[in-house]
Amino acid sequence: MKVILLKDTAAKNAAVCVSGHKLLLSGVGILVCLPIALALATYWVVSAIDRSLNPFTDPEYRIAVEARVNEQQQEMQKTRGYVRQHMDVLGRRIGSLQAQVSRINAVEMRIAEVSGINLSDFQFEQDPPVGGSKPSDTVDSEQVDIENAIVAIEKELALRESEIAAVDFLLSRSSLESQQTPAGWPVKGGWVSSNFGSRMHPISGKKQFHRGVDIPGKVGASVLAVADGVVTKSAKNGGFGWMIEIDHGDSYTTLYSHNRKNLVKEGETVVKGQAIAEVGSTGRSTGPHVHFEVAKNKTSINPVRYLYRKE
C-alpha cells in the first residue's frame, strides 16, 4: 500500500509517496516516544512544584541556608559573650553598691549614736510607701536600661553618702566641741562663795580684781575637770597653793587652785568629769575651797556662765 501526498502551490504541483512500511514504523515511534516525553514533562512539572513547596530540595538553596545558619550561630555566640561580660560588670557594680550601702548603714548608726536619733522610727527595714496613677494603656512597655539605672543609683548613693558624712562630721565636731568647752561644776554640790570681778580681798582687806570664783567643798573631795583637755600646769604656785591648769583647745583654759593634792601631771590628757585633784586650803586661803577660773585667748571670763551651761 502506498500513500500519495499532493502539494498544490502557485508555482507548481508536487507529490510525495509514502509506503505502508514507513508509515507503520512512524506510528510505532510515535507511540513509544510520546509516553516517554509525557513522563519527562510530568517529572519536570512535579519537580518544579516540589521545589516551590520545599526549597531545601534545591542544593544551592540548602547550601545558602546552612551558611546563614552558621552566621547566626556565630552571632549568637558573640551575643552570649557580650551578655556574660556585661553581667560580670553589673555584678561588680552591684557589689560596689552593696559596699556603699553598708557604709551608709554604718554612718547612720554613728549618727544615731551621736545625735540620739532612734532609727527604728524611720522603718529602714521596710520599703517606703509609694503610690501613683495607673499606667496609661496607650503607652507601650519599655525596656528598662539597667546600666543607666545603676549609674543613677550610684550617683544618688554617692550624694547621700557625702551628705550623711557631712552631717556626721558636723555632729562629731559639735560633740567634740561640747566635750572641750568648759561646762559644769568642778566640785559636786558646790556653791559660789565669792564671785568674779572686783572685791575686797578676804585676807588683805584691799580691793582687787577676782579673776575666778570660789567654790567651797569638803577637804579631800574630788576636784573635777569641766572639759576634755591636756594638763599644762600641775604644781605649787604661791598664793594659789597647789594648782592645775588645763588647755582645752579652741583657746580655752581652766584653772583649779588651793588643792590639797594634785592627781594629774603636766602633759597628761584628762576627760570631762575626771578627778584631777582634792579640795584643800593651800596658799592664801581661809578654808577648803576651789578657786576656779576660765580663760579664752588668755583673757579671764566670768566662770559662772560655764558653771550653769548645759553639758
Secondary structure, DSSP 8 states (H G I E B T S, - for coil): -EEEEEEE-SS-EEEEEEEHHHHHHHHHHHHHHHHHHHHHHHHHHHHHHHHHH-GGGSHHHHHHHHHHHHHHHHHHHHHHHHHHHHHHHHHHHHHHHHHHHHHHHHHHHHHHHHH---GGGGTTTS----------TTS------HHHHHHHHHHHHHHHHHHHHHHHHHHHHHHHHHHHS--S-SSTT---SB-SEEEE-TTT--EEEE-SEEEE--TT-EEE-SS-EEEEEEEE-GGG-EEEEEEEETTEEEEEEEEEEE---TT-EE-TT-EEEEEB--SS-SSSEEEEEEEETTEEE-THHHHTS--
